[in-house]
């Protein structure tokens, strides 16, 4: 139960970091000219939506063994080896710079 909660917490934090680290560049301008209507149409409409290139960051979530003090019933603690999440995030701007090399 404890392991699942740790893994879920790691994944949620990695996902939130991934959303913040995006690099968005506008690649094409958009255009919207709405047709004017009275009783009959007086003008044709044209809609061109902008295009974007989005570079997302690389997120690597792995596990590693760490020794931590775990309280036991009584007045002492024992060392136990647990698997804890390890998150590595490469921001989008660094990722783009690496791709250009």
Residue, then its C-alpha position, 0 to 999 in steps of 0.5 A: x500500500x505504501x509503495x503504491x502511494x509513493x509511486x502514484x505521488x511520483x507520477x503525479x508530480x512528474x506529470x505536473x512538471x511535464x506540463x509546466x516545462x513545454x516549449x510552444x512556438x507559433x509556426x503559422x498565423x491564424x485568420x478569422x473573418x466572420x461572414x456578415x449576415x443581414x437578410x442575405x449573406x453579403x460576404x464570404x467567410x474565411x477561417x485559418x487557424x494558427x499552427x503550433x509546434x510543441x516540444x514536450x520535456x523528457x521525463x524519466x521516472x525510475x526507482x532506486x533503493x534507499x535506506x530509511x529509518x522506519x518506526x517500529x512498535x516500541x521505542x526503536x527504529x530499524x533500517x529498511x530498504x524501500x523502492x522510492x521514485x526518482x524523477x529526471x526532467x529535461x526541460x523543453x528548451x534544453x531538449x531543443x538545444x540537444x536536438x540542434x547539436 
